């Protein structure tokens, strides 16, 4: 673990301070809204002059193949963007829902959790300096635990291999007495969070038929998870689980 980031427990405790005892943890990119880093690189990312392909696609394949760590591929994508646009320009573009749409039904989902007294905490491998302004812009009442920039250098909650270990966060919150009622995600980086949440009796929501959905199919029982592309598809399952937990 990166020794400069070993105070993650303190930051996590501060993030949770004052929230209800019942928590729902959620990824953001590809889950609550379209993937910010993908959308930014599609719009502004450089092209490999030899292959004619966007460089971020090369980094993404390398990460999925295991030849780049999660942190390395995130750093490469952010550095490419910051070489051509300022952080303020990136933030302004991201806040526009036409550029990075929210997942349909998100306000209904947020309203259901709030009405049931469940605190929502975003756990994201994205950069806080970009994610927080978008949360604020859409008035989404999520606490946020994420990676962050120091200057233009991306710092990780845990280490460069996982960036942020969502399973570790869920387990630590449970150790402190919180009840993990559910977890929402979509990708490889969400599997640990989903695994711990299911083990603790919470419901897993998998957005889209992607890596997390495939993992759930192989590793979870049918009553432990639900796939969705619109949050309104899962409201009944979530309400039923919260009422019977």
Beta strands, then each sheet from edge to edge (+ up, - down):
strand 1: 22-26
strand 2: 119-127
strand 3: 143-150
strand 4: 153-155
strand 5: 179-185
strand 6: 203-207
strand 7: 225-228
sheet 1: 4+ 3- 2- 1- 5- 6- 7-
end
